[in-house]
Amino acid sequence: MNHMLTRSRATALLFGGAALCATSSRGRAQAGASVRVAVLPIDGAAEAYYAKDMGFFAKAGLDVDIQVMAAASVVAAAVASNAVDIGFSSIDTLASAHQKNVPLIAVAPASEFLFPATRGIGALVLPANSTVQTAKDLSGKTVATAGLNSAAETGPRVWIDKNGGDSSTVKFVEMPFPAMAAALDAGRIDAASLAEPFIGPAARNGRVLTYFWDATSKHFLIAAWITTPQWAKDHPDLVKHFASAMHEAAVWANANPAKSGEILAKYAKIDPAVIATMARAHYGEQLTPALMQPLIDVTAKYNGFTAFPAQELIYAPSR
């Protein structure tokens, strides 16, 4: 497996049951403190770039190789198969993998939702001529999402169901974020579940119906940095140093949005003018069960499995 792993191949690997068992990489990353880290090309995962550019990884004694991948499921599969050591994963992807007995654990917090600071990071956008005004008006409509059965779908479902609608009557279709604005303009979809930096461009020719994340919770962890229990057991010092560097990066990024925006523009190839006006990610400074539980619960509810305690997903160092 490599960084060109496709979403379908990743899904097959993640949910193939007993066929996927993470093997030990004992000693491989320990030599030279080299760590392979997988990220997504989004603001929420850019924390790794901040840690590298600002010297936080070097300060922690880590030589980090950052690899960009296409989707959270791809990252999770790469981590589970030891193609990389640590990766950025949404909590819903981690929860779904856990209920399929895929061995993955969180070692550090990544991006989080914090109302009202990050209210604008997820929106349902409509065409300009749409007659939809309420959640109930979405009944029978087609909504585009970047990932079926993911938080990009369950987030809008929670909002619809909490605001007088019935999400079971809504048809969700998978579509890449960059394609959604054109699909709205052409009338191929009735609404789009969008994240930054795609909300602003779509809303210029359309209309934001709602920002939906606060329907899940006012404060919760969206994503985390994950590894396998075996890799963490084999490399406890690297896990500790990585978590320390990411905490330093989170504190710095939360306090320096303009400077972090410059780094984001460089690596994610986003227009600085767009970054200056878009809702920016906020990074978690603590990894707690209480912050992970909200997204686990809604993922379980809308994907047909029983919720479980978030503590099961959090790395606990051996004493």
C-alpha positions as CSV (number, residue, x, y, z in Angstrom):
1,M,0.0,0.0,0.0
2,N,1.2,3.5,-0.7
3,H,0.0,7.1,-0.8
4,M,-1.9,6.5,-4.0
5,L,-4.2,4.1,-2.3
6,T,-7.8,4.6,-3.6
7,R,-10.8,5.3,-1.5
8,S,-12.5,2.0,-2.6
9,R,-9.4,0.0,-1.9
10,A,-9.0,1.6,1.5
11,T,-12.6,0.8,2.4
12,A,-12.1,-2.8,1.4
13,L,-9.0,-3.0,3.6
14,L,-10.6,-1.3,6.5
15,F,-13.8,-3.3,6.6
16,G,-12.5,-6.6,5.4
17,G,-12.8,-8.1,8.9
18,A,-10.1,-10.5,10.0
19,A,-8.2,-10.1,6.8
20,L,-6.8,-6.8,8.1
21,C,-4.6,-7.3,11.1
22,A,-2.0,-4.6,11.9
23,T,1.5,-6.1,12.0
24,S,4.3,-4.8,14.2
25,S,6.8,-2.4,12.9
26,R,9.1,-2.8,15.9
27,G,12.3,-0.7,15.6
28,R,11.5,0.7,12.2
29,A,10.5,4.2,13.2
30,Q,12.6,4.3,16.4
31,A,15.9,4.5,14.5
32,G,16.6,8.2,13.9
33,A,13.2,9.1,15.4
34,S,11.7,9.0,11.9
35,V,7.9,9.0,11.7
36,R,5.7,8.8,8.6
37,V,2.6,10.9,9.0
38,A,-0.4,10.9,6.7
39,V,-2.6,14.0,6.3
40,L,-5.5,15.3,4.2
41,P,-5.1,18.5,2.1
42,I,-7.4,20.5,4.4
43,D,-7.1,23.1,7.1
44,G,-8.1,20.7,9.9
45,A,-5.1,18.5,9.1
46,A,-2.6,21.3,8.5
47,E,-1.5,21.2,12.1
48,A,1.3,18.7,11.0
49,Y,2.6,21.3,8.6
50,Y,2.6,24.0,11.4
51,A,4.6,21.6,13.6
52,K,7.1,21.0,10.9
53,D,7.5,24.6,9.7
54,M,7.6,26.1,13.2
55,G,10.2,23.6,14.4
56,F,7.9,21.8,17.0
57,F,8.7,18.4,15.5
58,A,12.4,19.1,15.5
59,K,12.2,20.3,19.1
60,A,10.6,17.0,20.0
61,G,13.4,15.1,18.3
62,L,11.3,13.9,15.4
63,D,12.1,13.7,11.7
64,V,8.6,13.6,10.2
65,D,7.8,12.6,6.6
66,I,4.4,14.1,5.8
67,Q,2.4,12.2,3.1
68,V,-0.9,13.7,1.6
69,M,-3.7,11.3,1.0
70,A,-7.2,11.6,-0.5
71,A,-9.6,10.7,2.2
72,A,-9.9,9.8,5.9
73,S,-10.6,6.1,4.9
74,V,-7.4,6.0,2.9
75,V,-5.4,7.4,5.8
76,A,-7.0,4.9,8.2
77,A,-6.2,2.0,6.0
78,A,-2.6,3.1,5.5
79,V,-2.2,3.4,9.3
80,A,-3.8,0.0,9.9
81,S,-1.5,-1.7,7.4
82,N,1.6,0.1,8.6
83,A,2.1,1.9,5.3
84,V,2.4,5.0,7.6
85,D,3.0,5.3,11.3
86,I,0.5,8.0,12.3
87,G,-2.4,9.6,10.4
88,F,-5.1,12.2,10.6
89,S,-8.6,10.6,10.9
90,S,-12.1,12.0,11.5
91,I,-13.7,10.5,14.6
92,D,-16.5,9.0,12.6
93,T,-14.0,7.0,10.5
94,L,-12.2,5.9,13.6
95,A,-15.5,4.8,15.3
96,S,-16.6,2.9,12.2
97,A,-13.3,1.1,12.0
98,H,-13.5,0.3,15.7
99,Q,-16.9,-1.4,15.4
100,K,-15.4,-3.5,12.6
101,N,-12.6,-4.6,15.0
102,V,-9.9,-2.7,13.0
103,P,-7.2,-1.9,15.6
104,L,-6.7,1.9,15.6
105,I,-6.4,4.3,18.5
106,A,-6.1,8.1,19.0
107,V,-2.9,9.5,20.3
108,A,-3.5,13.2,20.0
109,P,-6.4,15.5,19.3
110,A,-6.6,17.2,15.8
111,S,-9.3,19.6,14.7
112,E,-12.4,20.3,16.9
113,F,-15.7,22.1,16.6
114,L,-16.0,25.0,19.1
115,F,-19.1,27.1,19.0
116,P,-19.3,29.9,18.0
117,A,-15.7,30.3,16.9
118,T,-15.9,27.5,14.2
119,R,-19.6,27.8,13.4
120,G,-18.9,28.4,9.7
121,I,-16.8,25.3,9.0
122,G,-19.7,23.2,7.7
123,A,-22.7,24.4,5.8
124,L,-25.7,23.3,3.7
125,V,-25.6,25.4,0.6
126,L,-28.6,25.8,-1.8
127,P,-28.9,27.1,-5.4
128,A,-29.9,30.8,-5.5
129,N,-33.3,29.9,-6.9
130,S,-34.1,27.2,-4.3
131,T,-37.4,27.4,-2.6
132,V,-36.0,25.5,0.5
133,Q,-36.3,27.6,3.7
134,T,-36.4,25.0,6.5
135,A,-35.2,21.5,7.3
136,K,-38.6,20.1,6.5
137,D,-38.4,21.5,3.0
138,L,-35.4,19.1,2.3
139,S,-37.8,16.1,2.3
140,G,-37.3,14.2,-1.0
141,K,-34.4,16.4,-2.0
142,T,-31.0,15.3,-3.2
143,V,-28.0,16.5,-1.1
144,A,-24.4,16.1,-2.1
145,T,-21.8,15.0,0.5
146,A,-18.1,14.3,0.2
147,G,-18.5,10.9,1.9
148,L,-21.5,8.7,2.3
149,N,-22.0,7.4,5.9
150,S,-19.4,9.9,7.0
151,A,-19.6,13.0,9.3
152,A,-20.2,15.0,6.1
153,E,-23.5,13.2,5.8
154,T,-24.4,12.6,9.5
155,G,-23.8,16.2,10.4
156,P,-26.6,17.5,8.1
157,R,-28.8,14.5,9.1
158,V,-28.6,15.5,12.8
159,W,-29.5,19.1,11.9
160,I,-32.4,18.1,9.7
161,D,-33.8,15.8,12.3
162,K,-33.4,18.3,15.1
163,N,-35.1,21.1,13.2
164,G,-38.4,19.5,12.1
165,G,-37.3,17.5,9.1
166,D,-36.8,13.8,8.4
167,S,-33.4,12.9,7.1
168,S,-34.5,9.5,6.1
169,T,-36.4,11.1,3.2
170,V,-33.4,12.9,1.9
171,K,-31.2,11.3,-0.8
172,F,-27.5,11.8,-0.2
173,V,-25.1,11.3,-3.1
174,E,-21.3,11.3,-2.9
175,M,-19.5,14.0,-4.8
176,P,-16.0,15.7,-4.4
177,F,-16.2,19.1,-2.8
178,P,-14.8,20.9,-5.9
179,A,-17.6,19.6,-8.1
180,M,-20.5,20.7,-5.8
181,A,-20.7,24.4,-6.8
182,A,-21.2,23.5,-10.5
183,A,-23.7,20.8,-9.6
184,L,-25.7,23.3,-7.6
185,D,-25.6,25.8,-10.5
186,A,-26.7,23.2,-13.0
187,G,-29.6,22.0,-10.8
188,R,-28.2,18.4,-10.5
189,I,-28.5,18.5,-6.7
190,D,-30.8,20.4,-4.4
191,A,-28.2,21.2,-1.7
192,A,-24.6,20.5,-0.9
193,S,-22.9,19.7,2.4
194,L,-19.7,21.7,2.2
195,A,-16.6,22.4,4.2
196,E,-14.1,25.2,3.8
197,P,-12.6,26.5,1.6
198,F,-15.5,25.5,-0.7
199,I,-18.4,27.2,1.2
200,G,-17.6,30.8,0.1
201,P,-17.3,30.1,-3.6
202,A,-20.5,28.0,-3.6
203,A,-22.4,30.6,-1.6
204,R,-21.5,33.4,-3.9
205,N,-23.8,31.9,-6.6
206,G,-26.1,30.3,-4.1
207,R,-27.4,30.6,-0.5
208,V,-26.4,29.1,2.8
209,L,-29.4,27.3,4.4
210,T,-27.6,26.6,7.7
211,Y,-24.3,25.9,9.4
212,F,-25.0,22.5,10.8
213,W,-22.3,21.3,13.2
214,D,-23.7,22.8,16.4
215,A,-26.7,20.5,16.1
216,T,-24.3,17.6,17.1
217,S,-22.7,19.5,20.0
218,K,-21.4,22.9,20.9
219,H,-17.9,21.5,21.5
220,F,-16.6,18.2,20.2
221,L,-13.5,16.7,18.6
222,I,-13.9,16.3,14.8
223,A,-10.6,14.4,14.2
224,A,-7.6,12.9,15.9
225,W,-4.1,11.6,15.1
226,I,-4.2,7.9,15.1
227,T,-2.0,4.8,15.1
228,T,-2.2,1.1,15.8
229,P,-2.1,-0.2,19.4
230,Q,0.9,-2.3,18.3
231,W,2.9,0.7,16.9
232,A,2.1,2.7,20.0
233,K,3.3,-0.2,22.3
234,D,6.5,-0.5,20.3
235,H,7.2,3.2,20.2
236,P,5.9,4.9,23.4
237,D,8.5,7.6,23.3
238,L,7.7,8.6,19.8
239,V,4.0,8.7,20.6
240,K,4.7,10.9,23.6
241,H,7.0,13.3,21.6
242,F,4.5,13.4,18.7
243,A,1.6,14.3,21.0
244,S,3.7,17.0,22.7
245,A,4.7,18.5,19.3
246,M,1.0,18.5,18.1
247,H,-0.1,20.2,21.4
248,E,2.4,22.9,20.9
249,A,1.3,23.3,17.3
250,A,-2.4,23.5,18.3
251,V,-1.7,26.2,20.9
252,W,0.3,28.2,18.4
253,A,-2.1,27.8,15.5
254,N,-5.1,28.7,17.6
255,A,-3.4,31.9,18.7
256,N,-1.9,32.8,15.3
257,P,-4.5,32.3,12.5
258,A,-2.8,34.8,10.1
259,K,0.6,33.1,10.4
260,S,-0.8,29.6,10.2
261,G,-2.8,30.8,7.1
262,E,0.5,31.6,5.3
263,I,1.7,28.0,6.0
264,L,-1.7,26.6,4.9
265,A,-1.5,28.5,1.6
266,K,1.9,27.2,0.9
267,Y,1.2,23.5,1.4
268,A,-2.5,23.2,0.5
269,K,-2.2,25.5,-2.5
270,I,-5.2,27.6,-1.4
271,D,-5.5,31.3,-2.5
272,P,-4.4,33.4,0.5
273,A,-7.4,35.7,-0.2
274,V,-9.7,32.7,0.3
275,I,-7.9,31.7,3.5
276,A,-8.3,35.3,4.9
277,T,-12.1,35.2,4.6
278,M,-13.0,31.5,5.3
279,A,-13.9,30.0,8.6
280,R,-10.7,28.5,10.0
281,A,-10.1,25.3,11.8
282,H,-9.6,25.2,15.6
283,Y,-7.3,22.6,17.0
284,G,-8.0,20.5,20.1
285,E,-5.6,20.9,23.0
286,Q,-6.9,18.0,25.0
287,L,-7.8,14.4,24.1
288,T,-10.7,13.4,26.3
289,P,-13.6,10.9,26.1
290,A,-16.1,13.7,26.6
291,L,-15.0,15.5,23.4
292,M,-14.9,12.3,21.3
293,Q,-18.2,10.9,22.4
294,P,-20.6,13.2,20.5
295,L,-19.4,12.2,17.0
296,I,-19.2,8.5,18.0
297,D,-22.8,8.6,19.1
298,V,-24.2,10.2,16.0
299,T,-22.0,8.0,13.8
300,A,-23.4,4.9,15.5
301,K,-27.0,6.2,15.3
302,Y,-27.0,6.9,11.6
303,N,-24.8,3.9,10.6
304,G,-26.7,1.2,12.5
305,F,-24.3,0.1,15.2
306,T,-24.2,0.4,19.0
307,A,-22.4,3.4,20.4
308,F,-19.5,2.6,22.7
309,P,-17.4,4.5,25.3
310,A,-14.9,6.9,23.6
311,Q,-12.3,5.8,26.1
312,E,-11.9,2.6,24.0
313,L,-10.4,4.7,21.2
314,I,-7.8,6.6,23.3
315,Y,-4.3,5.4,23.7
316,A,-3.3,4.6,27.3
317,P,0.5,4.3,27.8
318,S,1.7,1.2,29.7
319,R,2.7,2.0,33.2
